[in-house]
Amino acid sequence: MKAKTFDRKFDSGENISHHLDLSKARRTATDPRRVNVDFPAWMVASLDREARRLGVTRQSLIKMWLAERLSRLVSV
């Protein structure tokens, strides 16, 4: 299939997944990068309470909240 046809199908919302070789697909920019952030003690305690309530780690909670916030910025 020519690129122009592929682009037209994609742009019109057609399912083009059967035209792709997904066995070699990978997400880009997903390599972990370490970031150190200092929080006041009250904030860490609040994060820990909420993390326990949700059954996740503090780190997971922070990642979830940041991802939610950043996705709002991207969709604006």
Secondary structure by P-SEA (a helix, b strand, c coil): ccaaaaaaaaaacccccccccccccccccccbbbbbbbbcaaaaaaaaaaaaaacccaaaaaaaaaaaaaaaaaac
